[in-house]
Amino acid sequence: MLKRKNFQVELGDRFSKAGDRYGRVWEVVYVWVAVDGITHARLAVVGNQCDLRTVAAPVLADSQFWEPVARRA
């Protein structure tokens, strides 16, 4: 079950996929609201902009699927 229905996502936010044994970090490169009113985010692997995924923003709030990663200063 989703924890936050109104989860906000911004360009540059970073996430790791839960259970990813390779430790890849995904960065939000594009955000839009689909015709159904749900915000979606396009994610790219940091260091490999060719590896892309599109997910509904509320899924990024669900720790069963994604974990936030702090940005490096």
Secondary structure, 3 states (H helix, E strand, C coil): CCCCCCCCCCCCCEEEECCCCCCCCEEEEEEEECCCCCEEEEEEECCEEEEEEEEEHHHHCCCCCEEEECCCC
